[in-house]
């Protein structure tokens, strides 16, 4: 099965962050990229030498795994640039893509300070770590859900400050 022309067009715009991308073209690219990453993940897990890991730890890929790093690097750039163009199409700034980074930078210190303020300096540090980890993961999940919502917004009708509407442009 050959890739669709819209997918190839979005892939060819990998290093282009100006302009707009329609919602349908964006999600077609995003699903394909995420499926590719999942296929690489499954093949790396399947080809990895057997270990004595058990439980959930057997599904984690070390960050120094070359195939995973290459695949992630190849996929992250087109997906990031398409996300920027998609937000531009909805009339939004691409700065909201940094929301998870902001959450990871702000939530852990705040939660740990609150935890030790409520439980005193002799509080269990393992419980503090769990509270910080759970709260941070929850906040990142909320931030990613918010970004997915913004990426699903309809296109702004007509041209906006980022360019013409991709639905109204004739090829």
C-alpha positions in Angstrom: 0.0 0.0 0.0 1.5 3.3 -1.1 1.5 6.3 1.3 -1.0 9.0 0.6 0.0 12.2 -1.1 -1.1 14.2 1.9 1.2 12.1 4.2 4.2 12.6 1.8 3.5 16.3 1.5 3.6 16.7 5.3 6.7 14.5 5.5 8.4 16.7 2.9 7.7 19.8 5.1 9.7 18.3 8.0 12.0 21.3 8.5 9.3 23.9 7.7 7.6 25.4 10.7 5.9 28.3 8.9 2.5 27.9 7.4 -0.5 25.7 8.3 -1.4 22.0 8.3 -5.0 20.8 8.2 -6.3 18.6 11.1 -6.8 15.6 8.8 -3.2 15.8 7.4 -1.7 16.2 10.8 -3.5 13.3 12.4 -2.6 11.1 9.4 1.0 11.9 9.9 0.9 11.6 13.7 -0.8 8.1 13.6 1.7 6.9 11.0 4.7 8.2 13.0 3.4 6.7 16.3 2.7 3.3 14.6 6.3 3.4 13.2 7.6 4.1 16.7 5.5 1.3 18.1 6.8 -1.1 15.5 10.4 -0.2 16.3 9.7 -0.5 20.0 8.2 -4.0 19.6 11.1 -5.1 17.4 13.7 -3.7 19.8 12.0 -5.5 22.7 11.7 -8.7 20.6 15.4 -8.6 19.4 16.9 -7.7 22.8 18.8 -10.4 24.5 16.9 -12.1 27.3 17.3 -10.6 30.7 16.3 -11.4 34.2 13.9 -8.5 34.3 10.4 -9.2 35.4 7.2 -7.3 35.6 6.9 -4.0 33.9 10.6 -3.4 33.9 11.0 -5.9 31.0 9.1 -3.4 28.7 11.4 -0.5 29.2 14.0 0.3 26.6 17.4 1.6 27.7 17.9 5.2 26.5 21.2 4.1 24.9 19.6 1.7 22.6 20.7 2.9 19.1 17.7 1.7 17.1 15.3 3.4 19.5 17.3 6.6 19.6 17.5 6.7 15.8 13.8 6.0 15.3 12.8 8.6 17.9 15.1 11.2 16.4 13.7 10.5 12.9 10.1 10.7 14.1 10.3 13.6 16.5 11.4 16.3 14.0 8.5 15.8 11.5 6.0 15.4 14.2 7.1 18.5 16.1 7.1 20.7 12.9 3.7 19.3 11.9 2.4 20.1 15.4 3.6 23.6 15.2 1.9 24.1 11.8 -1.2 22.4 13.1 -1.4 24.9 16.0 -0.8 27.7 13.6 -3.7 26.4 11.5 -6.0 26.7 14.5 -4.7 30.2 15.2 -2.7 29.2 18.3 0.9 29.8 19.3 3.2 26.8 19.3 4.5 27.7 22.7 1.9 25.5 24.3 4.0 22.5 23.1 6.4 23.4 25.9 3.7 22.9 28.6 4.9 19.4 29.6 8.4 20.7 30.0 7.1 23.5 32.2 5.1 21.0 34.2 8.2 18.7 34.7 10.2 21.8 35.8 7.6 23.2 38.2 5.6 20.4 39.7 8.3 18.3 41.5 9.8 21.2 43.6 6.4 22.5 44.5 5.0 19.0 45.5 8.1 18.1 47.4 8.0 21.4 49.4 4.3 20.8 50.2 4.9 17.2 51.2 7.7 18.1 53.6 5.8 21.2 54.9 2.8 19.0 55.7 4.8 16.0 57.1 7.8 17.6 58.7 11.5 17.2 57.9 11.5 13.6 59.2 8.9 12.4 56.7 9.6 9.3 54.7 11.6 10.2 51.6 10.3 7.2 49.7 6.7 8.4 50.2 7.8 11.9 49.1 9.3 10.4 45.9 6.1 8.6 45.2 4.0 11.7 45.7 6.2 13.7 43.5 6.4 11.1 40.8 2.6 10.4 40.8 1.7 14.1 40.8 4.2 14.9 38.0 3.0 12.0 35.8 -0.6 13.1 36.3 0.2 16.7 35.5 2.1 15.7 32.4 -0.8 13.5 31.2 -3.2 16.5 31.7 -0.8 18.7 29.8 -0.6 16.2 26.9 -4.4 15.8 26.9 -4.7 19.6 26.7 -2.2 19.7 23.8 -4.1 16.9 22.0 -7.3 18.9 22.4 -5.7 22.0 21.0 -4.3 20.0 18.1 -7.8 18.8 17.3 -9.3 22.2 17.1 -10.9 23.2 13.7 -9.0 25.4 11.3 -9.4 29.1 11.4 -11.5 30.1 8.4 -9.6 32.2 5.9 -6.0 33.3 6.2 -4.5 34.1 9.6 -1.2 35.5 10.6 0.5 32.1 9.9 -0.7 31.8 6.3 -3.7 30.8 4.1 -6.1 28.1 5.2 -5.0 24.8 3.7 -8.6 23.8 2.9 -9.0 27.0 0.8 -5.7 26.8 -1.1 -5.9 25.2 -4.5 -2.9 23.1 -5.5 
